[in-house]
Amino acid sequence: MSEVRRFLADARMVAARDLRIEFRSRVVVGQVVPFALLVLVLFGFALDADHRTLRTFASGLFWVAVLLSALLAVHRSAALEQSEGTMDALRMSGLPPAALFIGKATAVFVQLVLLEVVLLGGLLVLYGVQVVDPALLVVAGLLAGVAVAAAGTLYGALASGLGVRETLLPILLLPVLAPVLIGATRAFDDALGAVAVDGWAWTGLLAVAALIATVVGALAHGVLIED
């Protein structure tokens, strides 16, 4: 039990460090959130501001905006470990690689949840959508956030190890997150009353994706951050 508490404390320390850095730099507030809202606005113009069409495709547009913005958050998270000597210091600190992974993924997850809240407000205001099933909306949003954060942290470490995270990260990450995009979109379709589908069944897919990404990431992260 003491080892579990120490593991959780280490993960919490890493997450708190990343969140403090993001809070001080204001990258999420100053760049990621405006970018995501701009994507929603541009989609609205592209669809000629047809409210019926916007409500029909609101879920897909929402998650496309989330994934594109997540690339910025993941890139920023991976970049934190590439500053002078940071990764070497983490290796010598004795932190378990799994705790480092969970901590960094948690920090990305918190940022994604805040982003989802802002974008949901954008959907309500700009697209005129209505939430039919709030519980489904919240559960699907949280599970998709876990999957995106875990997969993003894993592939961010992989791309950083190859030294080409700026160009390779989207190519590696977006295909992997395709099932998450599909599942989250269908679940939100049901939650927003846009399409008659079984949103909870699609939420099960999100739970599986989140579990796989978290377990694989925790197991593989130590290998990826080695020289």
Kinemage of the C-alpha trace (Angstrom):
@kinemage 1
@onewidth
@group {chain A} dominant
@subgroup {mainchain}
@vectorlist {calphas} color= white
{ca met a 1} P 0.000 0.000 0.000
{ca ser a 2} L 2.877 2.373 0.779
{ca glu a 3} L 4.304 1.753 -2.706
{ca val a 4} L 0.953 2.645 -4.263
{ca arg a 5} L 0.783 5.856 -2.233
{ca arg a 6} L 4.323 6.755 -3.259
{ca phe a 7} L 3.511 6.021 -6.909
{ca leu a 8} L 0.429 8.256 -6.770
{ca ala a 9} L 2.395 10.972 -4.983
{ca asp a 10} L 5.071 10.890 -7.705
{ca ala a 11} L 2.442 11.068 -10.456
{ca arg a 12} L 0.683 13.919 -8.661
{ca met a 13} L 3.978 15.805 -8.338
{ca val a 14} L 4.689 15.503 -12.084
{ca ala a 15} L 1.150 16.573 -12.983
{ca ala a 16} L 1.307 19.551 -10.622
{ca arg a 17} L 4.661 20.619 -12.082
{ca asp a 18} L 3.355 20.514 -15.674
{ca leu a 19} L 0.166 22.359 -14.737
{ca arg a 20} L 2.122 25.050 -12.881
{ca ile a 21} L 4.317 25.588 -15.935
{ca glu a 22} L 1.275 25.821 -18.204
{ca phe a 23} L -0.473 28.215 -15.825
{ca arg a 24} L 2.545 30.512 -15.752
{ca ser a 25} L 3.182 30.360 -19.497
{ca arg a 26} L -0.536 30.764 -20.371
{ca val a 27} L -0.013 28.770 -23.573
{ca val a 28} L -3.355 26.985 -23.213
{ca val a 29} L -5.287 30.187 -22.529
{ca gly a 30} L -3.424 32.307 -25.048
{ca gln a 31} L -2.988 29.844 -27.907
{ca val a 32} L -4.805 26.510 -27.619
{ca val a 33} L -8.247 27.795 -26.567
{ca pro a 34} L -8.359 30.634 -29.144
{ca phe a 35} L -7.227 28.191 -31.832
{ca ala a 36} L -10.007 25.723 -30.913
{ca leu a 37} L -12.681 28.421 -30.903
{ca leu a 38} L -11.392 29.731 -34.225
{ca val a 39} L -11.774 26.243 -35.700
{ca leu a 40} L -15.431 26.167 -34.615
{ca val a 41} L -16.049 29.625 -36.082
{ca leu a 42} L -14.387 28.704 -39.387
{ca phe a 43} L -16.461 25.524 -39.611
{ca gly a 44} L -19.542 27.673 -39.107
{ca phe a 45} L -18.572 29.943 -41.986
{ca ala a 46} L -17.698 26.946 -44.173
{ca leu a 47} L -21.203 25.530 -43.622
{ca asp a 48} L -22.753 28.920 -44.437
{ca ala a 49} L -24.079 29.356 -40.875
{ca asp a 50} L -26.959 26.941 -41.584
{ca his a 51} L -28.127 26.140 -38.043
{ca arg a 52} L -29.740 22.845 -39.020
{ca thr a 53} L -26.546 21.672 -40.695
{ca leu a 54} L -24.428 22.974 -37.822
{ca arg a 55} L -26.512 21.086 -35.253
{ca thr a 56} L -26.288 17.914 -37.348
{ca phe a 57} L -22.494 18.009 -37.608
{ca ala a 58} L -21.806 19.728 -34.274
{ca ser a 59} L -20.445 16.593 -32.585
{ca gly a 60} L -17.962 15.809 -35.341
{ca leu a 61} L -16.816 19.420 -35.586
{ca phe a 62} L -16.422 19.568 -31.816
{ca trp a 63} L -14.115 16.539 -31.695
{ca val a 64} L -12.111 17.572 -34.732
{ca ala a 65} L -11.456 20.879 -32.961
{ca val a 66} L -10.516 19.014 -29.757
{ca leu a 67} L -8.079 16.680 -31.530
{ca leu a 68} L -6.401 19.454 -33.494
{ca ser a 69} L -6.016 21.493 -30.321
{ca ala a 70} L -4.819 18.422 -28.416
{ca leu a 71} L -1.855 18.226 -30.790
{ca leu a 72} L -0.725 21.621 -29.516
{ca ala a 73} L -1.157 20.582 -25.871
{ca val a 74} L 0.684 17.277 -26.393
{ca his a 75} L 3.489 18.982 -28.302
{ca arg a 76} L 3.865 21.453 -25.438
{ca ser a 77} L 3.880 18.645 -22.849
{ca ala a 78} L 6.593 16.735 -24.719
{ca ala a 79} L 8.654 19.896 -25.154
{ca leu a 80} L 8.838 20.428 -21.378
{ca glu a 81} L 11.178 17.446 -21.043
{ca gln a 82} L 13.473 18.564 -23.873
{ca ser a 83} L 14.852 21.648 -22.142
{ca glu a 84} L 18.437 21.597 -20.918
{ca gly a 85} L 19.056 18.511 -18.813
{ca thr a 86} L 15.436 18.025 -17.759
{ca met a 87} L 15.102 14.464 -18.979
{ca asp a 88} L 18.479 13.475 -17.511
{ca ala a 89} L 17.424 14.941 -14.161
{ca leu a 90} L 14.163 12.984 -14.262
{ca arg a 91} L 16.027 9.753 -15.001
{ca met a 92} L 18.401 10.301 -12.067
{ca ser a 93} L 15.568 11.305 -9.714
{ca gly a 94} L 14.403 7.707 -9.389
{ca leu a 95} L 10.871 8.476 -10.499
{ca pro a 96} L 9.155 5.363 -11.897
{ca pro a 97} L 8.607 5.835 -15.654
{ca ala a 98} L 4.978 4.797 -15.215
{ca ala a 99} L 4.461 7.527 -12.605
{ca leu a 100} L 6.053 10.052 -14.951
{ca phe a 101} L 3.708 8.935 -17.725
{ca ile a 102} L 0.586 9.042 -15.533
{ca gly a 103} L 1.533 12.468 -14.213
{ca lys a 104} L 2.138 13.981 -17.640
{ca ala a 105} L -1.000 12.350 -19.074
{ca thr a 106} L -3.013 13.700 -16.148
{ca ala a 107} L -1.784 17.235 -16.813
{ca val a 108} L -2.751 16.943 -20.485
{ca phe a 109} L -6.128 15.470 -19.462
{ca val a 110} L -6.892 18.426 -17.186
{ca gln a 111} L -6.110 20.835 -20.030
{ca leu a 112} L -8.306 18.851 -22.440
{ca val a 113} L -11.241 18.839 -20.009
{ca leu a 114} L -11.012 22.620 -19.669
{ca leu a 115} L -10.818 22.883 -23.457
{ca glu a 116} L -13.883 20.657 -23.870
{ca val a 117} L -15.860 22.835 -21.456
{ca val a 118} L -14.986 25.975 -23.417
{ca leu a 119} L -15.770 24.339 -26.762
{ca leu a 120} L -19.073 22.994 -25.456
{ca gly a 121} L -19.990 26.551 -24.561
{ca gly a 122} L -19.034 27.503 -28.107
{ca leu a 123} L -21.365 24.818 -29.486
{ca leu a 124} L -24.238 26.062 -27.355
{ca val a 125} L -23.731 29.685 -28.375
{ca leu a 126} L -22.569 29.433 -31.983
{ca tyr a 127} L -24.339 26.292 -33.184
{ca gly a 128} L -27.493 26.432 -31.077
{ca val a 129} L -27.267 22.803 -29.898
{ca gln a 130} L -29.175 21.411 -26.926
{ca val a 131} L -27.924 18.807 -24.460
{ca val a 132} L -30.420 15.936 -24.257
{ca asp a 133} L -28.396 13.528 -22.087
{ca pro a 134} L -25.956 15.419 -19.813
{ca ala a 135} L -24.677 12.233 -18.126
{ca leu a 136} L -23.715 10.651 -21.447
{ca leu a 137} L -22.081 13.898 -22.536
{ca val a 138} L -19.940 14.103 -19.391
{ca val a 139} L -18.916 10.422 -19.332
{ca ala a 140} L -18.061 10.335 -23.039
{ca gly a 141} L -16.124 13.588 -22.786
{ca leu a 142} L -14.074 12.367 -19.811
{ca leu a 143} L -13.294 8.955 -21.320
{ca ala a 144} L -12.329 10.471 -24.667
{ca gly a 145} L -10.140 12.964 -22.800
{ca val a 146} L -8.342 10.121 -21.011
{ca ala a 147} L -7.764 8.267 -24.298
{ca val a 148} L -6.458 11.354 -26.093
{ca ala a 149} L -4.225 12.392 -23.184
{ca ala a 150} L -2.738 8.921 -22.702
{ca ala a 151} L -2.148 8.252 -26.398
{ca gly a 152} L -0.845 11.775 -26.920
{ca thr a 153} L 1.637 11.488 -24.049
{ca leu a 154} L 2.853 8.113 -25.319
{ca tyr a 155} L 3.339 9.199 -28.915
{ca gly a 156} L 4.720 12.555 -27.814
{ca ala a 157} L 7.508 10.694 -26.003
{ca leu a 158} L 8.066 8.508 -29.065
{ca ala a 159} L 8.278 11.468 -31.445
{ca ser a 160} L 10.569 13.357 -29.068
{ca gly a 161} L 12.884 10.377 -28.886
{ca leu a 162} L 13.151 10.435 -32.670
{ca gly a 163} L 13.874 14.184 -32.571
{ca val a 164} L 11.089 15.098 -35.033
{ca arg a 165} L 8.058 15.669 -32.813
{ca glu a 166} L 6.923 18.776 -34.726
{ca thr a 167} L 6.377 16.914 -38.007
{ca leu a 168} L 5.949 13.286 -36.972
{ca leu a 169} L 3.589 13.636 -34.006
{ca pro a 170} L 0.404 14.370 -36.033
{ca ile a 171} L 1.199 11.558 -38.481
{ca leu a 172} L 1.648 9.073 -35.621
{ca leu a 173} L -1.143 10.243 -33.342
{ca leu a 174} L -4.135 11.091 -35.518
{ca pro a 175} L -4.579 7.597 -37.076
{ca val a 176} L -4.386 6.024 -33.617
{ca leu a 177} L -7.070 8.393 -32.326
{ca ala a 178} L -9.455 7.694 -35.223
{ca pro a 179} L -11.507 5.182 -33.151
{ca val a 180} L -11.709 7.749 -30.340
{ca leu a 181} L -12.902 10.407 -32.782
{ca ile a 182} L -15.574 8.066 -34.145
{ca gly a 183} L -16.747 6.833 -30.738
{ca ala a 184} L -16.803 10.277 -29.140
{ca thr a 185} L -18.650 11.763 -32.115
{ca arg a 186} L -21.345 9.082 -32.055
{ca ala a 187} L -21.742 9.345 -28.276
{ca phe a 188} L -22.104 13.124 -28.538
{ca asp a 189} L -24.590 12.697 -31.404
{ca asp a 190} L -26.816 10.814 -28.970
{ca ala a 191} L -26.164 13.184 -26.064
{ca leu a 192} L -27.051 16.213 -28.202
{ca gly a 193} L -30.035 14.520 -29.830
{ca ala a 194} L -28.593 14.935 -33.321
{ca val a 195} L -28.787 11.276 -34.391
{ca ala a 196} L -30.683 8.315 -32.934
{ca val a 197} L -27.785 6.032 -31.938
{ca asp a 198} L -26.854 4.086 -28.819
{ca gly a 199} L -24.403 6.551 -27.344
{ca trp a 200} L -23.650 4.415 -24.294
{ca ala a 201} L -22.466 1.558 -26.512
{ca trp a 202} L -20.031 3.926 -28.206
{ca thr a 203} L -18.966 5.125 -24.769
{ca gly a 204} L -17.924 1.533 -24.065
{ca leu a 205} L -15.543 1.781 -27.029
{ca leu a 206} L -14.105 4.951 -25.507
{ca ala a 207} L -13.581 3.160 -22.180
{ca val a 208} L -11.673 0.349 -23.905
{ca ala a 209} L -9.554 2.835 -25.868
{ca ala a 210} L -8.780 4.812 -22.703
{ca leu a 211} L -7.798 1.656 -20.802
{ca ile a 212} L -5.559 0.344 -23.581
{ca ala a 213} L -3.828 3.701 -24.115
{ca thr a 214} L -3.199 4.128 -20.388
{ca val a 215} L -1.870 0.616 -19.774
{ca val a 216} L 0.308 0.527 -22.894
{ca gly a 217} L 1.613 4.009 -22.205
{ca ala a 218} L 2.505 3.225 -18.597
{ca leu a 219} L 4.336 0.052 -19.645
{ca ala a 220} L 6.142 1.500 -22.672
{ca his a 221} L 7.043 4.966 -21.447
{ca gly a 222} L 10.193 3.841 -19.676
{ca val a 223} L 11.585 2.374 -22.883
{ca leu a 224} L 10.751 5.456 -24.928
{ca ile a 225} L 12.499 7.942 -22.660
{ca glu a 226} L 15.748 5.981 -22.505
{ca asp a 227} L 18.681 7.222 -24.570
